[in-house]
């Protein structure tokens, strides 16, 4: 590798040996562009495989390769899309696309990456692939968040998604949104555990301890009962967001009782599915994190590049905007006059460079996320 250590060169997405050589090669950069893995070393570029899994292109010089160079965002996009593809399609079998959707910028970018992947694979309207958007509704969201959620849900219906809302506040049985609702406990970690973590586990294991509704056309809904356990769920967490989330891996095995984090990769996910160790009938499940290597800047670069529609709360109004959004009672604005994605990018590189993204989220105080993570939080 770039530090001079001897390393077996591979990629977690590939199931075969990709290089067999006695030559010593120092790899300084590696990235994936769709079905090609590119390695950069001191003599040029090495293209590892083509779409037929053949090794092609040895020691291309810079002039030959320069038109294939990709910037950081393109590398991340292709890595995430390939990860999504290999999570959903293994051994010619389809696995359900269960997407935890918080209405925030990260989960919205993740949702768009999944849509792009499904379009490319001609799976967007394929009836053999089950697709679900899942929102855990604490009844304490800012009203603009619910408005935006319903907009995304309406779009998702066009692609045959099932839109599921978990009513996590068992005292709020009439599906009322009321930002006057206070935390259910002065201990915000306990509040998050009750209103977010426990409902998340209930969704994954299909235990129906909470009330569920499916959002239909024109924002109508019907009460539903979950029928199956999930073997995996996509979550839009990023490693740079908070130190606790930096401990995750893109594929994270969890058990129901201990919620122990097991660092895994896509190979293990495939093997478990083949041999039935992860199924709809046992107590294990996988958390899938396509955005784990993305940063806050990467997210805003994506939003700027594709003019991605996100909640207006992220943009300045009356001298302030939300940088991180959760329940109304636990989120606050930062002082900002930035009203476009490009302006926010400059702000992040300058005024906000040394200020943590989640500094306005009250439940992050006193290692709250670390405690929540050990109990099964996102």
NULUM-643877 format. One record per residue (C-alpha): residue in one letter; chain; x, y negated, z negated. Coordinates in pm, whole numbers, plus 50000, padded with zeros to 5 digits. Example, Ala and Ser with C-alpha at 12.3 -4.5 7.8 and 13.67 -1.06 7.14 Angstrom:
<recs>
REC,r,c,x,y,z
REC,a,A,51230,50450,49220
REC,s,A,51367,50106,49286
</recs>
This chain:
<recs>
REC,r,c,x,y,z
REC,x,A,50000,50000,50000
REC,x,A,50100,49634,50000
REC,x,A,50285,49683,49671
REC,x,A,50499,49965,49809
REC,x,A,50319,50248,49636
REC,x,A,50262,50573,49825
REC,x,A,49890,50607,49893
REC,x,A,49670,50853,50079
REC,x,A,49491,50637,50334
REC,x,A,49121,50712,50351
REC,x,A,48782,50549,50323
REC,x,A,48504,50656,50092
REC,x,A,48258,50649,50380
REC,x,A,48436,50922,50581
REC,x,A,48419,51292,50506
REC,x,A,48720,51403,50711
REC,x,A,49092,51340,50693
REC,x,A,49157,51036,50907
REC,x,A,49537,51019,50926
REC,x,A,49788,51301,50925
REC,x,A,50144,51182,50969
REC,x,A,50486,51218,50815
REC,x,A,50569,50857,50894
REC,x,A,50580,50604,50614
REC,x,A,50336,50320,50679
REC,x,A,50286,50022,50451
REC,x,A,49924,49914,50463
REC,x,A,49861,49548,50381
REC,x,A,49497,49522,50486
REC,x,A,49212,49758,50567
REC,x,A,48855,49690,50668
REC,x,A,48561,49852,50840
REC,x,A,48385,49718,51147
REC,x,A,48078,49935,51195
REC,x,A,48215,50285,51267
REC,x,A,48580,50181,51301
REC,x,A,48830,50164,51018
REC,x,A,49112,49917,51089
REC,x,A,49445,49931,50907
REC,x,A,49703,49653,50929
REC,x,A,50067,49739,50868
REC,x,A,50401,49577,50926
REC,x,A,50425,49678,51292
REC,x,A,50072,49607,51410
REC,x,A,49724,49752,51381
REC,x,A,49603,50108,51359
REC,x,A,49244,50181,51462
REC,x,A,49154,50498,51281
REC,x,A,48846,50629,51455
REC,x,A,48581,50550,51711
REC,x,A,48210,50632,51703
REC,x,A,48289,50993,51798
REC,x,A,48529,51018,51501
REC,x,A,48833,51038,51729
REC,x,A,49158,50872,51626
REC,x,A,49234,50596,51874
REC,x,A,49475,50307,51925
REC,x,A,49814,50353,51761
REC,x,A,50027,50050,51674
REC,x,A,49838,49785,51867
REC,x,A,50025,49459,51854
REC,x,A,49871,49136,51731
REC,x,A,49800,49006,52081
REC,x,A,49606,49320,52171
REC,x,A,49412,49311,51848
REC,x,A,49347,48942,51785
REC,x,A,48998,48942,51940
REC,x,A,48891,49211,51694
REC,x,A,48989,49014,51383
REC,x,A,48706,48960,51138
REC,x,A,48672,48701,50864
REC,x,A,48602,48797,50503
REC,x,A,48224,48761,50532
REC,x,A,48209,48983,50842
REC,x,A,48416,49246,50666
REC,x,A,48184,49240,50364
REC,x,A,47872,49253,50582
REC,x,A,47992,49556,50775
REC,x,A,48112,49732,50462
REC,x,A,47777,49677,50291
REC,x,A,47576,49786,50595
REC,x,A,47780,50103,50637
REC,x,A,47739,50174,50266
REC,x,A,47362,50127,50299
REC,x,A,47348,50352,50604
REC,x,A,47544,50630,50436
REC,x,A,47329,50602,50123
REC,x,A,47008,50649,50320
REC,x,A,47116,50904,50581
REC,x,A,47316,51210,50478
REC,x,A,47339,51545,50657
REC,x,A,47067,51431,50899
REC,x,A,46827,51379,50608
REC,x,A,46660,51055,50506
REC,x,A,46659,50936,50146
REC,x,A,46415,50678,50012
REC,x,A,46511,50310,50031
REC,x,A,46411,50190,49684
REC,x,A,46505,49824,49641
REC,x,A,46493,49638,49312
REC,x,A,46389,49284,49407
REC,x,A,46430,48992,49166
REC,x,A,46355,48711,49417
REC,x,A,46704,48568,49355
REC,x,A,46956,48482,49623
REC,x,A,47154,48804,49577
REC,x,A,46865,49047,49605
REC,x,A,46731,48846,49900
REC,x,A,47065,48880,50082
REC,x,A,47072,49252,49995
REC,x,A,46718,49293,50132
REC,x,A,46824,49125,50458
REC,x,A,47131,49348,50489
REC,x,A,46910,49655,50443
REC,x,A,46668,49527,50707
REC,x,A,46956,49470,50950
REC,x,A,47091,49819,50884
REC,x,A,46752,49981,50939
REC,x,A,46700,49784,51260
REC,x,A,47036,49894,51397
REC,x,A,46963,50258,51317
REC,x,A,46609,50233,51465
REC,x,A,46466,50321,51124
REC,x,A,46280,50003,51039
REC,x,A,45944,50144,51148
REC,x,A,46031,50512,51110
REC,x,A,45756,50682,50908
REC,x,A,46002,50948,50787
REC,x,A,46191,50694,50577
REC,x,A,46007,50572,50268
REC,x,A,46082,50209,50182
REC,x,A,45983,50024,49863
REC,x,A,46039,49675,49726
REC,x,A,46010,49679,49347
REC,x,A,45964,49376,49125
REC,x,A,45964,49392,48745
REC,x,A,45722,49116,48645
REC,x,A,45779,48986,48293
REC,x,A,45493,48732,48323
REC,x,A,45753,48465,48250
REC,x,A,45879,48385,48597
REC,x,A,45880,48034,48740
REC,x,A,45569,47999,48964
REC,x,A,45782,47925,49274
REC,x,A,45946,48265,49228
REC,x,A,45613,48447,49255
REC,x,A,45518,48239,49559
REC,x,A,45843,48334,49727
REC,x,A,45804,48700,49627
REC,x,A,45463,48714,49790
REC,x,A,45612,48563,50107
REC,x,A,45880,48833,50121
REC,x,A,45627,49103,50038
REC,x,A,45407,48986,50325
REC,x,A,45701,49020,50563
REC,x,A,45793,49359,50421
REC,x,A,45444,49493,50493
REC,x,A,45515,49441,50864
REC,x,A,45801,49690,50827
REC,x,A,45595,49949,50638
REC,x,A,45743,49873,50297
REC,x,A,45546,49958,49987
REC,x,A,45545,49656,49756
REC,x,A,45536,49758,49392
REC,x,A,45504,49527,49090
REC,x,A,45563,49654,48738
REC,x,A,45368,49458,48477
REC,x,A,45626,49486,48202
REC,x,A,45442,49278,47940
REC,x,A,45192,49533,47811
REC,x,A,45001,49258,47631
REC,x,A,44938,49078,47958
REC,x,A,44699,49324,48117
REC,x,A,44526,49075,48346
REC,x,A,44835,49010,48559
REC,x,A,44850,48646,48450
REC,x,A,45154,48434,48532
REC,x,A,45202,48180,48255
REC,x,A,45536,48003,48210
REC,x,A,45423,47898,47863
REC,x,A,45481,48257,47752
REC,x,A,45775,48258,47512
REC,x,A,46031,48535,47467
REC,x,A,45874,48826,47279
REC,x,A,46164,48812,47034
REC,x,A,46408,48552,46906
REC,x,A,46671,48809,47002
REC,x,A,46687,48753,47378
REC,x,A,46880,49074,47432
REC,x,A,46593,49265,47275
REC,x,A,46346,49070,47489
REC,x,A,46531,49161,47811
REC,x,A,46553,49524,47704
REC,x,A,46178,49540,47643
REC,x,A,46062,49344,47948
REC,x,A,46324,49455,48202
REC,x,A,46528,49760,48106
REC,x,A,46253,49989,47980
REC,x,A,46024,49911,48279
REC,x,A,46318,49975,48516
REC,x,A,46370,50319,48366
REC,x,A,45997,50382,48380
REC,x,A,45998,50302,48753
REC,x,A,46296,50525,48822
REC,x,A,46158,50823,48630
REC,x,A,45795,50771,48729
REC,x,A,45665,50798,48374
REC,x,A,45381,50543,48414
REC,x,A,45406,50394,48066
REC,x,A,45339,50054,48224
REC,x,A,45076,49919,48460
REC,x,A,45164,49910,48828
REC,x,A,45011,49729,49118
REC,x,A,45076,49754,49489
REC,x,A,45067,49422,49676
REC,x,A,44862,49449,49995
REC,x,A,44762,49210,50274
REC,x,A,44670,48854,50177
REC,x,A,44823,48906,49830
REC,x,A,44544,49141,49727
REC,x,A,44650,49436,49513
REC,x,A,44541,49769,49381
REC,x,A,44634,49952,49062
REC,x,A,44857,50252,49132
REC,x,A,45023,50541,48952
REC,x,A,45378,50644,49037
REC,x,A,45404,51003,49152
REC,x,A,45777,51071,49193
REC,x,A,46109,51015,49023
REC,x,A,46368,50824,49228
REC,x,A,46710,50972,49289
REC,x,A,46857,50628,49366
REC,x,A,46780,50255,49370
REC,x,A,46951,49959,49538
REC,x,A,47041,49671,49305
REC,x,A,47186,49336,49414
REC,x,A,47436,49282,49132
REC,x,A,47781,49138,49208
REC,x,A,48105,49218,49027
REC,x,A,48213,48853,48992
REC,x,A,47880,48749,48842
REC,x,A,47969,48853,48489
REC,x,A,48246,49062,48333
REC,x,A,48004,49341,48244
REC,x,A,47904,49391,48608
REC,x,A,48266,49399,48721
REC,x,A,48286,49740,48548
REC,x,A,48037,49895,48790
REC,x,A,48118,50095,49101
REC,x,A,47921,50072,49425
REC,x,A,47775,50414,49343
REC,x,A,47695,50448,48973
REC,x,A,47561,50773,48826
REC,x,A,47334,50730,48523
REC,x,A,47173,50984,48297
REC,x,A,46836,50935,48137
REC,x,A,46921,50995,47773
REC,x,A,47268,50848,47732
REC,x,A,47262,50609,48029
REC,x,A,47632,50681,48050
REC,x,A,47807,50509,48337
REC,x,A,47992,50753,48560
REC,x,A,48219,50600,48823
REC,x,A,48143,50774,49150
REC,x,A,48159,50723,49526
REC,x,A,47953,50803,49832
REC,x,A,48107,51152,49859
REC,x,A,47977,51247,49515
REC,x,A,47633,51114,49601
REC,x,A,47631,51328,49916
REC,x,A,47754,51639,49733
REC,x,A,47500,51601,49454
REC,x,A,47220,51569,49703
REC,x,A,47337,51877,49896
REC,x,A,47354,52093,49585
REC,x,A,47050,51951,49415
REC,x,A,47225,51802,49114
REC,x,A,47051,51472,49189
REC,x,A,46690,51535,49273
REC,x,A,46340,51416,49194
REC,x,A,46317,51674,48918
REC,x,A,46611,51610,48683
REC,x,A,46730,51337,48452
REC,x,A,47002,51178,48666
REC,x,A,46985,50891,48910
REC,x,A,47215,50664,49107
REC,x,A,47239,50285,49106
REC,x,A,47359,50162,49446
REC,x,A,47534,49821,49460
REC,x,A,47593,49703,49822
REC,x,A,47700,49354,49704
REC,x,A,47940,49457,49431
REC,x,A,48248,49319,49611
REC,x,A,48073,48996,49714
REC,x,A,48128,48668,49529
REC,x,A,47892,48377,49473
REC,x,A,48074,48194,49755
REC,x,A,48023,48492,49988
REC,x,A,47649,48488,49919
REC,x,A,47624,48118,50004
REC,x,A,47843,48168,50314
REC,x,A,47593,48432,50429
REC,x,A,47294,48207,50353
REC,x,A,47458,47924,50547
REC,x,A,47561,48143,50841
REC,x,A,47219,48302,50892
REC,x,A,47003,48021,50752
REC,x,A,46855,48277,50515
REC,x,A,46529,48177,50350
REC,x,A,46569,48164,49971
REC,x,A,46372,48015,49681
REC,x,A,46377,47632,49698
REC,x,A,46466,47627,49327
REC,x,A,46831,47676,49427
REC,x,A,46831,47334,49593
REC,x,A,46831,46998,49420
REC,x,A,46510,46836,49304
REC,x,A,46504,46531,49076
REC,x,A,46877,46555,49021
REC,x,A,46897,46921,48923
REC,x,A,46891,47271,49066
REC,x,A,46905,47631,48947
REC,x,A,47233,47812,49002
REC,x,A,47107,48138,48849
REC,x,A,46739,48222,48810
REC,x,A,46557,48453,48572
REC,x,A,46265,48411,48337
REC,x,A,46158,48049,48290
REC,x,A,46222,48060,47915
REC,x,A,46582,48178,47963
REC,x,A,46698,47978,48267
REC,x,A,46793,47614,48298
REC,x,A,46907,47378,48572
REC,x,A,47247,47229,48633
REC,x,A,47293,46865,48726
REC,x,A,47328,46859,49102
REC,x,A,47219,46659,49405
REC,x,A,47305,46936,49654
REC,x,A,47017,47027,49880
REC,x,A,47174,47241,50157
REC,x,A,47375,47563,50161
REC,x,A,47681,47385,50301
REC,x,A,47666,47121,50028
REC,x,A,47642,47392,49763
REC,x,A,47944,47570,49913
REC,x,A,48151,47254,49870
REC,x,A,48013,47210,49519
REC,x,A,48118,47564,49424
REC,x,A,48468,47505,49556
REC,x,A,48506,47179,49364
REC,x,A,48284,47063,49076
REC,x,A,48165,47413,48976
REC,x,A,48488,47601,49047
REC,x,A,48571,47678,48681
REC,x,A,48215,47698,48545
REC,x,A,48063,48050,48515
REC,x,A,47765,48110,48739
REC,x,A,47546,48245,48459
REC,x,A,47636,47976,48207
REC,x,A,47272,47860,48217
REC,x,A,47130,48205,48136
REC,x,A,47058,48221,47763
REC,x,A,47058,48600,47734
REC,x,A,47426,48610,47835
REC,x,A,47533,48463,47503
REC,x,A,47718,48685,47254
REC,x,A,47785,48976,47490
REC,x,A,47417,49029,47557
REC,x,A,47467,49181,47904
REC,x,A,47722,49432,47772
REC,x,A,47469,49554,47516
REC,x,A,47192,49567,47776
REC,x,A,47409,49756,48024
REC,x,A,47474,50039,47780
REC,x,A,47097,50075,47745
REC,x,A,47030,50091,48118
REC,x,A,47003,49727,48230
REC,x,A,47086,49625,48586
</recs>
